[in-house]
Amino acid sequence: MRSPIYWHPFFYQAAIKLTFGKSFISRYEKLAKHIPENSNLLELCMGDAYLFLNYLKPKNINYTCVDVNSTFVNAAKKKGLNALQLNIETDEIAKADYVLMQGSLCYFIPNEKHIIQKLLDACNKQLIISENIENISNSDSKLKSYLAEKFSDAGVGQSKIKFTKEFIENTFSDFKSQIKVWEVSPNNKEIIIVLSKH
Ligand SMILES: C[S@@+](CC[C@H](N)C(=O)[O-])C[C@H]1O[C@@H](n2cnc3c(N)ncnc32)[C@H](O)[C@@H]1O
C-alpha cells in the first residue's frame, strides 16, 4: 500500500524536512549548482518538485518532470509544470540534455545499474544523480529500520534497501570513465554524482 507520505506533496515535504533537519536546504542548494541556466532538463521521480520550484525556476530551464505517483504528477501540473506520469522501469523515457534523479535510485535496487544505463541513454550531455547514503532504513535499530521501509512505499513497492557509501561505489564502478563529479556532503549523508556522455 502506498505510504501516507506519498498521499500528497505536503505530507512528503513534511517527512523530508523531518528526515533532513538542518541539511534540508543544502540538499537542494548543492544539487541546483550542477544544473546550468537555459538548459533542457528532465527530472525523474521529482516527487514534490521542490528542487525545481524553489531553486531552478529562475534559471530559465526547459523543464519536464516524471513520477509514477499520479497525485504528485497532478500537483505538479496544477503548478504549471510539464509533468508526466510514467514508470521509469517499464516505460520509455524521452531524451533531454540533462537528466536528473534526486533521492530515488534506491527504489530500483536490485536493477539500479540497469536504470543508470537507461538514464544515461536518455541524456545528451549529463546525468546528475543525488542519493542519500546514510539512511535510517540502514539503522541499527530494527524498529526504525522497519518503519523507514514501510514508509518508503511510493505505490510501486517499497524500496528494498538504501545505499551506503560502499554500495554506491560498487554501483557506479561500471560507469567509472563517465564520472565527472563525485561529491560527498561534509556530513557524509549525501552524494552527488555527475556522469558525462562524452
Ligand atoms: C523518495 S521520493 C524522491 C522525491 C524527490 N526527488 C526528492 O528527492 O525529494 C521517490 C520518488 O520516486 C517515485 N518513484 C518510485 N518508483 C518510481 C518508478 N518506477 N517510476 C517513476 N517514479 C517512481 C516516487 O513516486 C517518489 O515520488
The ligand as an ORCA input file, in Angstrom:
! r2SCAN-3c Opt
* xyz 0 1
  C      11.991      9.468     -2.119
  S      10.969     10.167     -3.374
  C      12.075     11.393     -4.052
  C      11.335     12.629     -4.487
  C      12.239     13.819     -4.844
  N      13.064     13.531     -5.986
  C      13.097     14.197     -3.680
  O      14.302     13.916     -3.702
  O      12.571     14.761     -2.712
  C      10.945      8.927     -4.610
  C      10.038      9.264     -5.769
  O      10.234      8.271     -6.776
  C       8.981      7.984     -7.358
  N       9.080      6.651     -7.975
  C       9.310      5.462     -7.354
  N       9.350      4.460     -8.243
  C       9.151      5.019     -9.473
  C       9.083      4.496    -10.809
  N       9.223      3.186    -11.032
  N       8.885      5.358    -11.837
  C       8.743      6.690    -11.603
  N       8.785      7.253    -10.361
  C       8.988      6.421     -9.306
  C       8.011      8.066     -6.199
  O       6.666      8.216     -6.593
  C       8.551      9.260     -5.420
  O       7.963     10.461     -5.817
*
